[in-house]
Structures are given as C-alpha cells and as structure tokens.
C-alpha cells in the first residue's frame, strides 16, 4: 500500500484512498457508459446522495484551509453535476476517469485520480502554501492552491501539490500508459457518515476490478 500522511488536520477531514495496480486504461465499456448516462440523466442537486447539505459541507471543509471554493474554483463534483444537467451525460474520457466521474457524481463527493507510475508511492495531504500553483490542462492554465487541501509528492526541499478536490495537475493525470493509480475521495464527517463513505470506497474498488481489469485493489480510510 502507498504511504500517505496527513500534514494538515482540517476539521472533520476524512479521505478514502483506493490504490489500483495492473490497471488497463482504454475506452469505457458500453456497460460503464450506460451507467454514466443513467446517473447524468437523473442528476439534480436534490436527487444526489447528501443533496445540498453535502455540497455545503464539502465547501466548508475546503474553506477551513483558507481556500474559496466558488466560481471557477468550485469542487470537482459540482462541475460534474452542472455538466450532467446541461448535457444529460458525462464526458467520455477513459475507463478509469469515467468510473471516477460516475462515483463522484452519484456520491456528491470530489475525487482525485492520479498516476502513481509517475508520482511514486510516498505522498502527503496538506494545505497549499502561498504562491503554490500547478498546471491543470493542456492549455497551460494554472490553479492557485493556496489554502486548498492537496495531494502532494516529495520534491526537492519539501513537497509539490499535484492533485486537489477542485482539479488535478497535468503531471498527475492518468494516461493510457499508466497502470498504477490512486483515487482519493475527499470528505468530512459533516458531509457523510462512515458507513456510507465506506460504501462509496468499495464501489470504486469493485469498479476498478470490473471496468479497468485491475489485478489488485486496496482501500484505506484516513482521518
């Protein structure tokens, strides 16, 4: 199992880490795309798990580090909900990404997906420092992560943010060349009960096995 330490103890923070090895990244199956379409067509703020109360709880969690989760910096699952409502489907990207988007939409929780092939297995979770940013798309746009809870990888003189509940960096994003992945579900005890949180983590475990042909999947909950 990877080594992930929590360096910033935000109030009520809990994360589920799902590590998948031997993953095949390819176009999503018809079954997975069907599930994505079904979830998107049923999507509405009051129809998703936790509803608006969960959305507000996630925003409070992110604000507790000093970040402002609004406008272009909304948590990732809020963007998915808007896309689903406007288009009646979720983007078709790859088996692993489509799986993450499906569970994030249904659960109302933000999820990072990063490549351990490139990042290694020693990571940390901490709040971004003043001046820290990362590129999140091919156009070179940057996310200012000051105050934002981030997944970080060891770097010279400290650690480098590579993922977050808002967006993940280009450095960490999964490609069809990757086979060792980490999904991180972000939540707080105000947002979701432990039993339900475990169920969402298990849905990802089973999804990696069914839709990504992972040879091994392990999950852990950190608080």
C-alpha positions, 0 to 999 in steps of 0.5 A, spaced: 500 500 500 502 507 498 504 511 504 500 517 505 500 522 511 496 527 513 500 534 514 494 538 515 488 536 520 482 540 517 476 539 521 472 533 520 477 531 514 476 524 512 479 521 505 478 514 502 484 512 498 483 506 493 490 504 490 489 500 483 495 496 480 495 492 473 490 497 471 488 497 463 486 504 461 482 504 454 475 506 452 469 505 457 465 499 456 458 500 453 456 497 460 460 503 464 457 508 459 450 506 460 451 507 467 454 514 466 448 516 462 443 513 467 446 517 473 447 524 468 440 523 466 437 523 473 442 528 476 439 534 480 442 537 486 436 534 490 436 527 487 444 526 489 446 522 495 447 528 501 443 533 496 445 540 498 447 539 505 453 535 502 455 540 497 455 545 503 459 541 507 464 539 502 465 547 501 466 548 508 471 543 509 475 546 503 474 553 506 477 551 513 484 551 509 483 558 507 481 556 500 474 559 496 471 554 493 466 558 488 466 560 481 471 557 477 474 554 483 468 550 485 469 542 487 470 537 482 463 534 483 459 540 482 462 541 475 460 534 474 453 535 476 452 542 472 455 538 466 450 532 467 444 537 467 446 541 461 448 535 457 444 529 460 451 525 460 458 525 462 464 526 458 467 520 455 474 520 457 477 513 459 475 507 463 478 509 469 476 517 469 469 515 467 468 510 473 471 516 477 466 521 474 460 516 475 462 515 483 463 522 484 457 524 481 452 519 484 456 520 491 456 528 491 463 527 493 470 530 489 475 525 487 482 525 485 485 520 480 492 520 479 498 516 476 502 513 481 507 510 475 509 517 475 508 520 482 511 514 486 508 511 492 510 516 498 505 522 498 502 527 503 495 531 504 496 538 506 494 545 505 497 549 499 502 554 501 502 561 498 504 562 491 503 554 490 500 553 483 500 547 478 498 546 471 491 543 470 490 542 462 493 542 456 492 549 455 497 551 460 492 554 465 494 554 472 490 553 479 492 557 485 492 552 491 493 556 496 489 554 502 486 548 498 487 541 501 492 537 496 495 531 494 502 532 494 509 528 492 516 529 495 520 534 491 526 537 492 526 541 499 519 539 501 513 537 497 509 539 490 501 539 490 499 535 484 492 533 485 486 537 489 478 536 490 477 542 485 482 539 479 488 535 478 495 537 475 497 535 468 503 531 471 498 527 475 493 525 470 492 518 468 494 516 461 493 510 457 500 508 459 499 508 466 497 502 470 498 504 477 493 509 480 490 512 486 483 515 487 482 519 493 475 521 495 475 527 499 470 528 505 468 530 512 464 527 517 459 533 516 458 531 509 457 523 510 457 518 515 462 512 515 458 507 513 456 510 507 463 513 505 465 506 506 460 504 501 462 509 496 470 506 497 468 499 495 464 501 489 470 504 486 474 498 488 469 493 485 469 498 479 476 498 478 476 490 478 470 490 473 471 496 468 479 497 468 481 489 469 485 491 475 489 485 478 489 488 485 485 493 489 486 496 496 482 501 500 484 505 506 480 510 510 484 516 513 482 521 518 
